[in-house]
Amino acid sequence: MKRGVTFGVIVACAIAAALLPQPPPAAVPLAGVVIDRPGIESPIDASIWYCAWAQANADRDSVMAVASMTPAEAEFTFPVAIPGEPADTALVATLGPGAAIVTLSDVAQRGDSPAFVEFSDGPAAAAVTVVGDVVTSDQCVSQGPDEWFFSGGSTMTGETIVLRLFNPFPEVAKVTVTGFSEIGVEALGALRSISVNPRSWRDISFEELLRQRQSLILSVRSDEGLVVPAMALGVGADEAWWGGSGLSTSWEFPVTQAEGVESALVIANPGISAVEVTIDLYGTDVAFSGAFTFTVSPQTPLRVGLSEVDADILGARISATGPVAAGVVGIGPAGTAVTTGAAEPARTWLLPGLRSQGLDTGALWLLNTSDEPIAVTVGVLTGSDILNSRQIVDPGRLVVIPLIDEDALGYIVSAAESFSAGWTVRGPSGIAFATGVAVPDA
């Protein structure tokens, strides 16, 4: 999903400036940043990660988790959406490899608190898990496509969607939001070149704007400046937040269907030509090769329900003849979960904050779509150690590992061959799906 430019605060220079009789004005964080055209690939040695959906109030709290392959400091910044008000901050350190967490209510408790995290070294990753009256969890983003796509939105009765536009930068941003659904291209002229103030965010609700859409695909493109978008789907008492994606001809979903929810894969073809799509499904003891094949027309979404597949636990691979966006939506008695997939498998994955306080259970999901068995090293990241074990993932199979280590702050999983990894968390009020963060080969 992604590309970006590293930027950070040079502490030594700031201290030296403070000692001068008449110091110049302090540099504005994130000022003057130029981000080149992004792409879907994401080298995660990028130093800054953006977390658009962190929240802390009387009913919910957020666990801000970080994991790093090397010893690093991670500085959290929580902008205040009031001009002139200083941001709240927090600082933690990790071993290499290591992980750490910050509980948002210990820093600020004012409802929505989108944030960014600056690492002193990497590769590294960040994630946010919200617990309380809902359960939602997903990775933050360090880079992004030139156009973000969100697959999984719906405004059917009892369902709500909110698009959040987070601008952590010191300049006003302008973006255009477009969309299409099962009824065709949507008229969203009012969302053309809309402004988002610096160090602030803007929420757009769609349940009244576009009613009774079963599969609503939204895209966000920057006209001036940059924003980090995220979306929330609310169904019943639970809600799911997730980041957008770019386009790819292949997607892997290590987490697709879990017990307590019925899932659907949502595929979006924003192009001008039809695309042929094949969906392979993988269970813990069976594979469904070529389970579905479809032709997806231009500017059309495809929603594929998985309830007819005889398996409660599934991973998936999507292969397409042209670039598409994709997401998975799970809804049921366990709650509401949405996540995007991985554009390709990798040999190493970081999963920050996989097991956090306020949750009943968590599970690590490992998917092997290849024709050979893969030996995966599973590393539990604590604040002071890494505990390794070995797991064999058979060809064309999914392995789900329940997490029982209460000291876990995150995980690192690696193998000699490529695979994909994700996680689920459950609490009294909901469930969440997430895809891990791929670490590029050195």
N, C-alpha and C positions, 0 to 999 in steps of 0.2 A: 504494500500500500504505500510506497512512501519514499521521501528523500528530504534532505534538510541540510542546514548549515550549522556547524557547532558554534556556540557562543557562550560566554560565561563571565563571571566577575573575577578580576585579577586582584586578589585580596591584598597582596603586598603593596600594589600601587595605591590602593585606597588608604592603607595605613600611612604610607609615605605622604600622601596628599594632606592627610589630617594634621600632620606635624608642621606644615607650612604656616607662616603668619597669616596669609590671605589665600586660603585654598580655593581653587576653582570649583564651580558647582559639580556635585557628584554626578557621574555618568548615570543615565537612566537605564535601568535593566531592560534588556531586549531592544534598545534603541538602535536605529540604523541597520537593522538586520535585512539582508537581501537573501531571499531563498530562491534558488534556481528552480526550473521546471521539475516538479517531482515525478517519480515513477512508482510503480507498484512494488519494486524491490525495496527492501528496507535494511540497509546495514545498520545494526543497532548499536554501533559504537557512537551514534549521535548522542550529544551530551544533554539534551533537553527533551523531556517528555511532558505531554500536555494531558491533563485529566479533567474533562469537562463536566463530570457529573457528581463530584464529591458533594456530600450534604451532611449537615449535622444540625438537629433541632431536638425538640422534646420527644419525638417519635422515632427518630432514626439517627444512626451515626455511621461514619465511614472509616474504614481501615485503609490507609494509604501505604501500599507495600512496594518495596524496591528490592531488586536482586542484581548482583553484579558478578562478573567473571573475575574481576580483579579487586584489590582493596580500593575503596572509594568512599568519598563523602557525598551525600545526597542532600541538597538544600531545597526545601519546599517553600514556595511562595504562593500565598493566597491573596490575590488582589481584592480590594474592597471597592465595590461599584459606586463609590461616592468620590467625586473629584477632590483631590487634595488629601484624602485619607491614606495613611501609610498601610502597606500590605502587611499581613501577618506572615510569619516565617517559622520554620523548624529545621533542624539539622540532625541527621543521623549518619552513622558510618557503617560500612559493611566490610567483612573479610573478603578474601578472594579465593574461591567463590564464597559468597555470603549473601545474607538478606537482612532486612530490618523493616520495621513498621512504624508508622505514626498514626495515632488515633486522632481524628480530626477534632473531636470535642475537647481534646486537651489543648488545642491551639486556638480554635474559634468555633463558636456555636451560634451561627446566624442564618441557618437554612442553607441555601445553595452557596457553595464555595468552590467554584472551578479553580484549578491550580496548575502550576507547572513545577517540574522537578529538574534541577540541574545537577549532573553528576560530574565529579572531578576526574573520573576515569571510567573505562568500560572495556568490553561491551556490558551494557546494563539494560534494565527494563523496569517499568513501573506498572502498577495496576491498582484499581480501586474496587473495594467490596463494600456495598452499603447494606447495613443490617438494621433490624428494628421492625417497623410495620411492613417492610418489604425486604426482599433479598435480591440483590443484583450485583454482578461482578463481571469485569472485563478488563483487558489490558488498556493502558493509556496509549497514546500515539506519539511517535517522535518525528514522523514524516508523513507525507500524504500525497495523493494524486492531485493533478491540476483540476480535476473534477471529482468530488466525493459522491458516491452513490450509497443509498440506504434501501436495502431490500428487506421487507418484513413488516412494513407499516400496514395498518388496517384501521378503518373507521366504522366498522360494523357496529351494530347496537351493543353497548356495554364495553366498547373498546375505544381507547383514546391514544393519540400520538402527539408528541411534542418534539419539535426540532429545536435544539439549542445551538446557537452560534456564539462561540467563545472567542473573544479577541483579547489575547494576553499582551498585545503589542502596544507601543505608545502612540500609534497613529490610528485615525479612524479607518475602518475597513468598510468596503461596499461589496456585497455579494448578490448574486442572482440565484433564486431557488426555482427549479423547474420540476416537472413530474409527469408521470403517466400511470395509468391504471388499467384494469380490465376493460374500461369503457373508452380508452384512448388517451391522447395527450391532453393534459389538464390545463385549463386557463388560469394561470397564476401571475397575471400581469402586475398585480399589486406587490408581488415579491421580487420585482426586477430592480436591481441596484439599490437594495435596502442597506441602511447604514447600521454599523455596530460600533459603539463608542470605544475608545481605548480602555484597556484594563477592565473590560466589562463583558456582559453577555446579554443575549436577547433570545427569548423563547417564543416560538410560533406554534400555536395549537391548530390542529387540522380537523378535529371532529365536527366543527361547524362549518369550516371553510370548504371541505370536501367530504360530504356525508356518504355513508354506505358504500365505501370502497373496500373490497376484500383484499386486494393486493395493490397498495399504493407505493410506487417507486419514486423517491425524491432524489434530486441531485443538487449539489451546492457548488457553484463556481465563483471564484473571487474576481471582482472587477477592479478593485483597488485594495491594496493591503492584503492581509491574510486573516482567516479565522480557522478555528478548530471546531468542526461541527460534531454533534452527537445527537442521538435520537432515543426517545423513551416510548415504549408501548405499555399501556396500562390495561390490564384485563382483570376484573374483579378487584381483590384487595392487593394483588401483587403487581409489580411493574418491572420492566427490563430496560436497562440502558446499554447502548452499544455504540461503537464508533463506525464510521462509514468505511468504504473500501474503494479501490480503483476497479479496473477491468482486467480480466484474465481469461485465457482459453481453458484453464483448469483450476479447480478448487478442491481442496481436501477439508473435510469436516470430521475431525476425530470425535467430536461430540455432536450427535445428530438427534438421537431419540433416547430418552431416559425413562425409567419407571415413574409413573405418576403424571406424565404428559403425553399428548398426541402431537407429533411434530409434522411440519411441512417444510420442504425446501422451496425457497422462492428465488427464481432466476429472472434477471432483467436483461433484456436485449435493447440497449439504447441506440443501436446502429441503424443503418438504412437498408440492410439486407437480412434475410432470414438466416437463422443459425440452427444447426443440428446439435442436439444435446443428448448425451448419454449419462445416466446416473447408475453407478455401481454402489451397492450397499454391503456393509460388512458387520457381522455379528461376532460374538465371542466364540461360536462354534460352527458358523456357517457363513457363506458369502453368497450374495445375489448379484452375480455379474450381469451387467446389462439389464438391471431390474426395470428401468424405464428408458425409453427413447422418445424424443419429441422434436418437432420443428417449432422454433420460437420465432414468430413474426417480428418485423422491425418495430421498435418502440412499444414493446408489449411485454408484460410480465407473465411468468408461468409459475403457478403454485401447485406443488406436487405433494399431496398428503401421503403419509407413510403408515396410516392406521391399518391398511390392508396387508402390510408385511408382517409375517408371523415372527416378530422379535420385539421385545421390549427395549433392548439396548442395541443401538446401531451407530456406526460411523458411515461416512459417505465420501464418494469421489464424483465430481462433475467434470465431464470432458465436453468441450464445445468446439465447433468449427470456426467460431469467431469470438471476439472479446465479449464477455458478459460479466455482470455483477451477480453475487449470490449471497444468500443468508439462510439461516435456519430459525424457525419459530416453533417453540414448544409451549402448549397451553393445556392445563388440566388441573386436577385436584392438588397436585404438588406446587402449582404456581405458574408463572410466566417466565420464559427464558428466550433470549434472542442472541445470536452472535454471527459474525462473518466467519469465513473459512480462511485457510492458508492457500496462497496461490501456488505453492509447491512444497513438497516435503523438505526436510533438512536433517542434518546429523546431530544437531544440538538445539535444545529448547530451554528457555527460561520460563518459569511459572511463578511469578512473585505473589506472595500472600495467599497461597492456595488454601491454607487452613487458618482461619482467624477466629477471634472470639465472637460470641453471639451466634455461632452456627452449630447445627446438630451434627452434620456429616460433610465430608468432602471426598472427592475421588479424582484420581489421575487417570486419564484416558490416553492410551497409546494405540495408534492405528498404523498397520503395515499393509500397504496396498501393493507391495511387490510380490514376486514369485519365490522369494527365498526367506527363510527365517532370519530374524534380526535379534541380536542380543543387546538389550538396552540396559545401560547403567543408570539406576535411579538414585539421585543424590538428594537427601533431605538437608535443606539449608536451615541452620539454626543461627542464633546470634553469636555462637562461639565455635561451631564445628560443622562438618559436612559428613553425613552418614550415608554410605553407599551400599546398594544391593543390586542384584542382577535379575533381569526379567527377560524371558524369551517370548518374542511375539511371532507367532507362526505366520506364514505367508497368507495374505488375504484375510487377516483376522484382526479383531479388536480385543485389547486387554484393558479391563477396568480394575484399578487398584484402590480399594478403600483406604483412606488415610486415618491412621490411628495415633500418630506421633503428635502429642500435644505441644511439643517444642518447635514444631515446624513453622518457619516464617516464609518459606518458599521452596521451590524444587528446581533442580537442573537435571535434565535427562539427555543422554547422549548415546550414540552408537557409531559403528564403523560405516553403516549404511543409512540411507535417508528414510525417515518415517515422519509422522506428524503427531502432535501432542496437544491435549487440552485439559480442561478441568470442569467439574461441576461442584457446586456447593448448595447445601440445603439448610434451611432454618425453619423455625416454627411458622413463618409467614410466607415462604416462597422458595424458589429454586433459581439457579443461574447457570448458564452455559458460558464457556469462554474458550477461545483458541489461544495456545501459548504463543510466545515470542520466539521466532526463529533466530538463531545465532549464525551469521554467515561463516563459512569455512575460512580459516586463517590463510 
